[in-house]
Amino acid sequence: MVLPTVFLIHSATIRHTTGTTEDSYGNLIPTTTDTAALCRFVSAKETTIINGDVVASLPRILLPKDTVIEDEDQIISTEEGFANTYDVKTKKVVYEAAINQISHISCELAAVV
């Protein structure tokens, strides 16, 4: 089953770097394009490993299956609890196994500091 739009309760901006240009001093300046997208943010959860160390997982974002997003793109959010700029660390296309159809895209995020 494709992820229903009703579950996409948040919105965000996807910033994709399209290339670079040079300024008057010869410094490379990235050129970017921004795209608005419906999404759903999922909070990070902590997992305890057997030896007692606690490892915090990364927050995730769920996007519609036709969203164009790449690793190292940025997600900009103003949603309460998720207001930040994030780097996309991993992108995973999620399939509906019963019918071999793409359901949605899930990305792990890391906050830009």
Residue frames as a rotation matrix with the C-alpha (Angstrom) as fourth column:
MET 1
0.581 0.814 0.000 0.00
0.814 -0.581 0.000 0.00
0.000 0.000 -1.000 0.00
VAL 2
-0.233 -0.593 0.771 1.31
0.521 -0.745 -0.416 3.42
0.821 0.304 0.483 -0.89
LEU 3
-0.693 -0.073 -0.717 1.71
0.693 -0.344 -0.634 5.71
-0.200 -0.936 0.288 2.13
PRO 4
0.273 0.892 0.360 -1.58
0.933 -0.337 0.127 7.69
0.235 0.301 -0.924 2.22
THR 5
-0.314 -0.365 0.876 -1.27
0.326 -0.909 -0.262 11.47
0.892 0.203 0.405 1.99
VAL 6
0.655 0.657 0.374 -3.36
-0.142 -0.379 0.914 11.83
0.743 -0.652 -0.155 5.16
PHE 7
0.756 -0.442 -0.482 -0.39
0.652 0.450 0.610 10.44
-0.053 -0.776 0.629 7.15
LEU 8
-0.300 -0.866 0.401 1.91
0.856 -0.430 -0.287 13.19
0.421 0.257 0.870 5.82
ILE 9
0.616 0.690 -0.380 1.08
0.782 -0.477 0.402 15.70
0.096 -0.545 -0.833 8.57
HIS 10
0.236 -0.625 -0.744 4.20
0.327 -0.670 0.666 17.87
-0.915 -0.401 0.046 8.29
SER 11
0.945 -0.090 0.314 5.85
0.283 -0.252 -0.925 19.95
0.162 0.964 -0.213 5.59
ALA 12
0.318 -0.912 -0.259 9.51
0.320 -0.154 0.935 20.69
-0.892 -0.380 0.243 4.91
THR 13
0.795 -0.209 -0.569 11.81
-0.586 -0.506 -0.633 22.20
-0.156 0.837 -0.524 2.32
ILE 14
0.619 -0.640 0.456 14.29
0.597 0.760 0.257 19.97
-0.511 0.113 0.852 0.49
ARG 15
0.660 -0.506 -0.556 17.47
-0.606 -0.796 0.006 21.85
-0.445 0.333 -0.831 -0.46
HIS 16
0.709 -0.384 0.592 19.38
0.562 0.814 -0.145 20.15
-0.426 0.436 0.793 -3.27
THR 17
0.059 -0.780 -0.623 22.83
-0.283 -0.611 0.739 21.32
-0.957 0.133 -0.257 -4.40
THR 18
0.881 0.394 0.262 22.84
0.154 0.286 -0.946 21.57
-0.447 0.874 0.191 -8.18
GLY 19
0.464 -0.782 0.417 26.42
0.712 0.048 -0.701 22.71
0.528 0.621 0.579 -8.78
THR 20
0.173 -0.466 -0.868 28.85
0.740 -0.520 0.427 25.47
-0.650 -0.716 0.255 -7.93
THR 21
0.763 -0.071 0.642 29.72
0.421 -0.700 -0.577 28.94
0.490 0.711 -0.505 -9.14
GLU 22
-0.262 -0.906 -0.332 32.71
0.944 -0.169 -0.282 31.17
0.199 -0.387 0.900 -8.43
ASP 23
0.768 0.417 -0.487 32.51
0.528 -0.842 0.112 34.48
-0.363 -0.343 -0.866 -6.63
SER 24
0.915 -0.375 0.151 34.71
-0.189 -0.727 -0.660 37.46
0.357 0.575 -0.736 -7.52
TYR 25
0.310 -0.830 0.463 37.50
-0.915 -0.128 0.383 36.08
-0.259 -0.542 -0.799 -5.28
GLY 26
-0.310 -0.417 -0.854 37.55
-0.726 0.684 -0.070 32.65
0.614 0.598 -0.515 -6.92
ASN 27
-0.783 0.102 0.613 35.77
-0.460 0.568 -0.682 30.89
-0.418 -0.816 -0.398 -4.04
LEU 28
-0.796 0.534 -0.285 33.35
0.112 0.593 0.798 28.12
0.595 0.603 -0.532 -5.00
ILE 29
-0.660 0.694 0.287 29.77
-0.665 -0.362 -0.653 28.88
-0.349 -0.622 0.701 -3.97
PRO 30
-0.838 0.389 0.384 27.19
0.449 0.890 0.079 26.06
-0.311 0.238 -0.920 -4.10
THR 31
-0.665 0.734 -0.138 24.03
-0.698 -0.545 0.465 26.69
0.266 0.405 0.875 -6.11
THR 32
-0.911 0.373 0.179 20.89
0.187 0.757 -0.627 25.15
-0.369 -0.537 -0.759 -4.67
THR 33
-0.518 0.855 0.024 17.24
-0.331 -0.227 0.916 24.60
0.789 0.467 0.400 -5.47
ASP 34
-0.876 0.318 0.362 14.52
-0.330 0.151 -0.932 24.43
-0.351 -0.936 -0.027 -2.81
THR 35
-0.532 0.744 -0.405 11.44
-0.172 0.373 0.912 22.23
0.829 0.555 -0.071 -3.13
ALA 36
-0.354 0.519 0.778 8.49
-0.931 -0.122 -0.343 22.14
-0.083 -0.846 0.526 -0.72
ALA 37
-0.557 0.152 -0.817 7.31
-0.191 0.934 0.304 18.66
0.809 0.325 -0.491 0.27
LEU 38
0.545 0.701 0.460 4.68
-0.753 0.168 0.636 17.04
0.369 -0.693 0.619 2.41
CYS 39
-0.364 -0.742 -0.563 6.28
-0.253 0.661 -0.707 14.66
0.896 -0.115 -0.428 4.89
ARG 40
0.879 0.476 0.031 6.13
-0.140 0.196 0.971 13.03
0.456 -0.857 0.239 8.29
PHE 41
-0.164 -0.931 0.327 8.91
-0.711 -0.118 -0.693 13.42
0.684 -0.346 -0.642 10.84
VAL 42
0.743 0.281 -0.608 9.61
0.157 0.809 0.566 10.48
0.651 -0.516 0.557 13.13
SER 43
0.690 -0.450 0.567 11.39
-0.720 -0.505 0.476 11.10
0.072 -0.737 -0.672 16.45
ALA 44
-0.219 -0.845 -0.489 14.69
-0.482 0.529 -0.698 9.46
0.848 0.082 -0.523 17.24
LYS 45
0.891 0.446 0.082 14.56
-0.313 0.472 0.824 6.69
0.329 -0.760 0.560 19.80
GLU 46
-0.038 -0.925 0.378 17.27
-0.996 0.006 -0.087 5.56
0.078 -0.380 -0.922 22.17
THR 47
0.754 0.174 -0.633 18.44
-0.222 0.975 0.005 1.95
0.618 0.137 0.774 22.10
THR 48
0.430 -0.624 0.652 20.42
-0.826 0.019 0.563 0.29
-0.363 -0.781 -0.508 24.86
ILE 49
0.222 -0.469 -0.855 23.14
-0.585 0.637 -0.501 -2.09
0.780 0.612 -0.133 23.73
ILE 50
0.679 0.128 -0.723 24.00
0.288 0.859 0.422 -5.23
0.675 -0.495 0.547 25.74
ASN 51
-0.237 -0.876 -0.420 27.16
0.810 0.060 -0.583 -3.79
0.536 -0.478 0.696 27.30
GLY 52
0.097 0.386 -0.917 25.14
0.893 -0.440 -0.091 -0.92
-0.439 -0.811 -0.387 28.77
ASP 53
-0.879 -0.406 -0.251 26.13
0.244 -0.834 0.494 1.78
-0.410 0.373 0.832 26.29
VAL 54
0.231 0.970 -0.080 23.22
0.480 -0.185 -0.858 3.91
-0.846 0.160 -0.508 25.12
VAL 55
-0.852 -0.450 0.268 23.18
0.428 -0.304 0.851 4.85
-0.301 0.840 0.452 21.45
ALA 56
-0.058 0.839 -0.541 20.73
-0.118 -0.544 -0.831 7.49
-0.991 0.015 0.131 20.19
SER 57
-0.205 0.070 0.976 19.30
0.899 0.407 0.160 6.73
-0.386 0.911 -0.147 16.76
LEU 58
-0.977 -0.187 -0.101 18.77
0.122 -0.881 0.458 9.46
-0.174 0.435 0.883 14.18
PRO 59
-0.095 0.971 -0.218 15.40
-0.226 -0.234 -0.946 11.11
-0.970 -0.041 0.242 13.51
ARG 60
-0.714 -0.070 0.697 13.75
0.589 0.477 0.652 10.10
-0.378 0.876 -0.299 10.24
ILE 61
-0.375 0.652 -0.659 11.54
-0.641 -0.696 -0.323 11.70
-0.669 0.302 0.679 7.64
LEU 62
-0.344 0.380 0.859 8.97
0.610 0.786 -0.104 9.86
-0.714 0.488 -0.502 5.52
LEU 63
-0.521 0.077 -0.850 8.33
-0.540 -0.801 0.258 11.26
-0.661 0.593 0.459 2.04
PRO 64
0.644 0.765 -0.015 5.98
-0.446 0.359 -0.820 10.36
-0.621 0.535 0.573 -0.84
LYS 65
0.386 -0.476 0.790 7.38
0.487 0.833 0.263 7.80
-0.783 0.283 0.553 -3.28
ASP 66
0.585 -0.117 0.803 7.82
0.779 -0.196 -0.596 10.32
0.227 0.974 -0.023 -6.11
THR 67
0.935 -0.275 -0.223 9.95
-0.132 -0.855 0.502 12.76
-0.329 -0.440 -0.836 -4.06
VAL 68
0.574 -0.816 0.076 13.35
0.317 0.136 -0.939 13.57
0.755 0.562 0.336 -5.55
ILE 69
0.809 -0.374 0.453 15.92
-0.584 -0.434 0.686 13.46
-0.060 -0.820 -0.570 -2.76
GLU 70
0.462 -0.754 -0.468 19.57
0.058 0.552 -0.832 12.40
0.885 0.357 0.298 -2.56
ASP 71
0.473 -0.455 -0.755 22.04
0.881 0.212 0.424 11.65
-0.033 -0.865 0.501 0.22
GLU 72
-0.567 -0.745 -0.351 23.59
0.780 -0.622 0.060 14.90
-0.263 -0.240 0.935 1.48
ASP 73
-0.207 0.597 0.775 20.56
0.325 -0.705 0.630 17.01
0.923 0.383 -0.048 0.53
GLN 74
-0.996 -0.082 -0.029 19.27
0.057 -0.364 -0.930 19.19
0.066 -0.928 0.368 3.34
ILE 75
-0.073 0.991 -0.113 15.84
0.778 0.128 0.615 19.19
0.624 -0.043 -0.780 4.98
ILE 76
-0.941 -0.146 0.306 14.68
-0.035 -0.856 -0.516 22.51
0.337 -0.496 0.800 6.43
SER 77
-0.175 0.902 -0.394 11.79
0.735 0.386 0.557 22.32
0.655 -0.192 -0.731 8.87
THR 78
-0.696 0.076 0.714 9.81
-0.430 -0.840 -0.330 24.81
0.575 -0.537 0.618 10.94
GLU 79
0.264 0.830 -0.491 7.56
-0.033 0.516 0.856 22.10
0.964 -0.210 0.163 12.44
GLU 80
0.393 -0.046 0.918 7.25
-0.887 -0.282 0.365 22.19
0.242 -0.958 -0.152 16.22
GLY 81
0.687 -0.224 0.691 9.64
-0.297 0.782 0.548 19.65
-0.663 -0.582 0.470 17.73
PHE 82
0.375 -0.547 0.748 11.57
0.803 0.595 0.032 19.34
-0.463 0.589 0.662 14.47
ALA 83
1.000 0.008 0.002 12.44
0.008 -0.892 -0.452 23.00
-0.001 0.452 -0.892 13.71
ASN 84
0.222 -0.974 0.036 15.98
-0.128 0.007 0.992 22.69
-0.967 -0.225 -0.123 12.41
THR 85
0.486 -0.211 -0.848 18.11
-0.865 0.019 -0.501 22.13
0.121 0.977 -0.174 9.32
TYR 86
0.461 -0.244 0.854 19.10
-0.257 0.884 0.391 18.50
-0.850 -0.399 0.345 8.77
ASP 87
-0.408 -0.579 -0.706 21.48
-0.908 0.174 0.381 16.66
-0.098 0.796 -0.597 6.46
VAL 88
0.793 0.591 -0.148 20.12
-0.609 0.781 -0.138 13.50
0.034 0.199 0.979 4.81
LYS 89
-0.126 -0.878 0.462 22.43
-0.832 0.346 0.433 10.69
-0.540 -0.330 -0.774 5.93
THR 90
-0.924 -0.113 0.365 20.76
0.074 0.884 0.461 7.67
-0.375 0.453 -0.809 4.33
LYS 91
-0.248 0.858 -0.450 17.88
-0.954 -0.296 -0.039 7.23
-0.167 0.419 0.892 1.92
LYS 92
-0.892 0.030 0.451 15.81
0.022 0.999 -0.023 4.05
-0.451 -0.010 -0.892 1.81
VAL 93
-0.468 0.776 -0.422 13.06
-0.781 -0.139 0.609 3.27
0.414 0.615 0.671 -0.68
VAL 94
-0.684 0.316 0.657 10.37
-0.372 0.625 -0.687 1.27
-0.627 -0.714 -0.310 1.16
TYR 95
-0.750 0.382 -0.540 8.42
-0.430 0.338 0.837 -1.30
0.503 0.860 -0.089 -0.83
GLU 96
0.167 0.837 0.520 5.02
-0.917 0.326 -0.229 -2.86
-0.361 -0.439 0.823 -0.23
ALA 97
-0.696 -0.646 0.314 6.11
-0.525 0.756 0.391 -6.50
-0.490 0.108 -0.865 -0.34
ALA 98
-0.141 0.717 0.682 2.76
0.185 0.696 -0.694 -8.02
-0.973 0.028 -0.231 -1.28
ILE 99
0.805 0.525 0.278 2.53
0.379 -0.094 -0.920 -6.17
-0.457 0.846 -0.275 -4.60
ASN 100
-0.097 -0.962 0.255 6.17
0.921 0.011 0.389 -5.15
-0.377 0.272 0.885 -5.18
GLN 101
0.436 0.301 0.848 5.27
0.593 -0.805 -0.019 -1.44
0.677 0.511 -0.530 -5.34
ILE 102
-0.714 -0.693 0.100 7.12
0.419 -0.538 -0.732 1.52
0.560 -0.481 0.674 -3.82
SER 103
0.247 0.787 -0.565 5.28
0.949 -0.078 0.305 2.72
0.196 -0.612 -0.766 -0.71
HIS 104
0.998 0.013 0.065 7.38
-0.003 -0.972 0.236 5.72
0.066 -0.236 -0.970 0.36
ILE 105
0.153 -0.986 0.066 10.92
0.241 -0.027 -0.970 7.01
0.959 0.164 0.233 0.99
SER 106
0.956 0.048 -0.291 12.48
0.294 -0.109 0.949 7.01
0.014 -0.993 -0.118 4.46
CYS 107
0.249 -0.899 0.361 15.58
0.137 -0.336 -0.932 9.11
0.959 0.282 0.040 5.25
GLU 108
0.402 -0.259 -0.878 17.72
0.914 0.051 0.403 9.25
-0.059 -0.965 0.257 8.37
LEU 109
0.656 -0.062 0.752 18.56
0.170 -0.959 -0.227 12.83
0.735 0.277 -0.619 9.35
ALA 110
-0.045 -0.671 -0.740 21.37
0.999 -0.030 -0.034 14.48
0.000 -0.741 0.671 11.28
ALA 111
0.849 0.415 -0.326 21.02
0.452 -0.891 0.044 18.03
-0.272 -0.185 -0.944 12.57
VAL 112
0.247 -0.746 0.619 23.33
0.574 -0.402 -0.713 20.63
0.781 0.531 0.329 11.04
VAL 113
0.709 -0.065 -0.702 25.44
0.638 -0.367 0.677 22.27
-0.302 -0.928 -0.218 13.73
